[in-house]
Amino acid sequence: MTGTPFTFEVGDDPIVATAIHAGHGLRDEVADLMLLPEDDRLREEDPFTERWVGVAANRVVAHRSRFEFDLNRSPEKAVYRVPADCWGLDVWQTEPPEDLVARSLAIHESYYAELAELCDRTIETHGHVVVLDIHSYNHRRSGPNAAVDDPEANPEIIIGSAGISPGWDDVVDAFSTALAARPLTYAEPDVRFDVKFTGGHQVRWLRARYGARCCAFAIEFKKVYMDEWTGVPDEPVIEVISDLMASSTGALRDALKARDRQT
């Protein structure tokens, strides 16, 4: 497969929404060396998360698989080399050659250069940037017919705080409260911070680069919106999440406007 590795849609907005694990494609040289079956690869990606970035005028979607390069890991770890790098999975027929790895890392580098350009421009215009780093996670790892993983350790929505600098409490409270306004399925709303995930490389990189000018949320939706073993979506739940993201981003915008009035 060829084609662009990621898409940036840019608008006049203090908010950026990203779906950097939504991609499933592989460039040809990577696909030729890939041992991991496509179904197993899809299971560890974040299908359908690209459908939720529309809450912002600044939208970023990755089209390549995290098994080509992982945009949510640092350059040193962005290409999985051994099973220990990725849930014990055997990814490659043979060890990937260094020139292939270098080409993957060059794409990773170009992504962060473009993200920096977008965030620099957003901060210049609005004084700050809020990033919604949208992901999903598995909760049926024991198998398609096994019991789901313990709900006490697997909330419907996890907010990772690694990208949130001090001074953003009003925005964090508004956004997290709105996310917890309704359940994704029949269960009670369950939104918690830093359970299992605190946030990956992207939000940490944003915080390190921009400090208090940036609030980067790492958002993990439990895969109650799809069958993680077959890849089949549950469209009504996807729509619930779409509505929830829209209302929560509305609450976030209101909090940002209130901050602007105070400055």
N, C-alpha and C positions, 0 to 999 in steps of 0.2 A: 504494500500500500504506500502511495505517496500522497502529497498534499500538505497543506499547512499544519504545523504541529500544534498551534493554538491560535485563538482568535481574540482580539481586543476590540470591543465596541466602546467608543469614547463619547461621553456627553458632558453636559454642564451639571455636575452633581458632586456633593461632598462624599458620596458613598460609592464604594467599589465592591462588586460582588463577584466572587471567583468560584469556579468549579474545576479545580486543577487535577482531580482524579477521575473526571468523567470520561476521559478518552479510552478507546479500546484499540485504536489502530497501531500498526507497527510499520516502520519503513522496511523495505524489502530485505536489506542485509540483516536486520534484526530478526525478522520473521523466518528467514532461512536457517538461522542458528537456534531458534527457539525450540526447546523440548517441552515446555509446560503446555498442556492441552488448553485450548481456547476457553473451555468451560471453567477450568480452574483459574485461569487468568481473569476472566470476567468476575468471578466470585470475590476477588480481592480488589477489584476496581469499584468505582462509585457510580453505577449506572443511574441515569435519570437526574442526577444532581444539576445538570445544566439547565433543567427546566425551572429552576428556582432563582437563577441569577437575574431574571427580568425585573426584580424589585429595584434595581439600580440602573441609571443611565450608563454607568461605567460597568461593562460586563466582560468577564474573562472566562473563556472555556478552553480547556486542553482537549485536543483530539487524539493525542497519542497515549498509549497505555503507560501506566506507571512502571511497567516491566521493560520499557525502552529507556526511560529516565523518569525518576521520581522528583517532581517539582517541589514536593514537600519534605525533601531531605537536602542536607547540605551537599555541595559538590563532591565532597569526599565519599559520600554514601549514596549518591543519586542513582548509580547503576548497581543493581543487585548482582553480586558476583558469586556468592555461595549461598546454600540453603539457609544458613543462619541469618542472612540479611532479610529474609522474607518468609517468615512462618514455616520454615523447614522445607520449602518447595524447591524442587530441582528445576531451574529455569532454562539452563543451556545444555545443548548437546555436547559442546566442548567449551572450555573457558573462552569468553569473548576476547578477541584480539584488542590490543591497546588502541589501534587506530579506530576501531568501531566505537570503543568507549569514549575516545576523544571527540568523535563526531556527536555522540549523545550529549556529552558534557557541554559542547559548544551550543547546542540548542537550549540546554538548561541555563547557560550563561546569558543567552540572548533573551530568554524569557524574563529574567530578573532585571536586565537592562531596560526592557520595555515597561515592566511594572514600575521601576523607579521613575521613568519618564512620566508615566501616568500619575503617579502619586505626587511627584514634584510639582506637576502642573496643577493638580487638584489643591494642594496646600497653598500654592501661590495665589490661586483664585479664591479659595474659601477659608484659608487659615488653618485648616485641619483636614484630615481624611479619616473616614471610618471604613474598614474593610470587613466584609462578611466572607469568610473563608469556609465554604460549604463542602461538607463531606458526609459520608455515611459509614456505618459499621455493621459487621455481622453479629448475629446473636443465636445462630444455630450451628455452631462449629462442630458439634458432635455428630452431625449427619442429617440428611433430609427427613428421616423418620424419627429422630431422637427428640427428646424434650428440648424446649428452648433454654437458653442460658438463663441463669438466675436473674429475675427482673430487679432484685435489690442491687445488683452490681451492674445492671444494664438499663439505664434510664432511656426513655423515648428520645430525649434530646440531651446532649451533653454540650455545654459551653466551656471551651478551653480558655483559660485566662492568661496564657503565657504572653500574648501580644497586647495586653491591656496595661497601659501605663497608669500610675497614680493620677488622680484628678478627673477621672471619667466616671465617677460613681453614679451620677445622675443619668447618664446615657446607658450605662450598664444596667441599672435598675429598670429603666423604662423598657429596654429591649427584652431583658430576661423575663420580666413580668408579663409582657405581651406574648412571649413565646409559650408561657405556661397558662394561657387563658383557656385553652381547650385541648382535649386529648387528640392524639393522632388516630387512635382506634377506639375500642370500647373501654380502655383503661382510663384511670384518672390521669390528668396531665402530670408528667414526671420530667421536669427540667432541672438538671443539676450541673454544678460547676466541677470540672476537673476530676470526674469519675472516669477512670481508665485512660483518658486523653486530656492533656493540658494544652495541646497545640503543637504543631510541627514546625518545620524550618521556616515556612513562609511568614507566619505571624511573628516568630522570634526575630527574623531578619527585618521585618517592618518596624518592630519596636526598637531594635538596635539602631536602625538608620534614622528614624524620625522621632523617637522619644515621645514626649507629651503631645506632639502634633498629630499623633496617629493613635487610633483605638482599633485594634485588629481582633475580631472575634473568630475563634476556631469553633465551628458549629458541626456537630456530628449527629445525624439522624439515624436512629436504629432502623435497620432494614425491615421494618414492619410494612413498608410500602411496596414490597416485592418479595418474591420467593428467591432467596439468595442462592439456592441450589439450581434452579432452572432459569433464572433470569427473567421470569415473567412478572410484569408490573401489576400492582393493584391500583388501577387508575383512580378510584374514588379516594384512596389515601393520598396519592400523589397530589390530587386537587386540594385535599385538606391542608397539606403542607404548603402548597402554593398560596392558599388563602391566609394561612397562618404567617408565612413569611411576609406577605403584603401588609397585613395589619401590624405586625411587629416592626417592620421597617417604617411604617407610618408613625408609630409611637417613637421610634428612634429619631425620625426627622423632627417631630415636635420637640423632643429633648434638645436637639441641636439648635433649633430656632430659639428656644429659651436661653441656651448658653450664649448665642449671638447677641441677644437683647441685653445681656448682662455685661457685655464687653464694650 
